[in-house]
């Protein structure tokens, strides 16, 4: 499960733009990643908040 979570987070980091929930879920289905709802449950944050946090960290790096 942790490996899938990390792959899902990496996919969000590598995205060229902020994805909507439906765009992410389509990508997740194609690549075998966790759904937005699963990420929301695991992180205890809304999907949008999680994406913003991840992309903010990416810009700092």
Secondary structure, 3 states (H helix, E strand, C coil): CHHHHHHHHHHHHHCCCCCCHHHHHHHHHHHCCCCHHHHHHHHCCCHHHHHHHHHHHHHHC
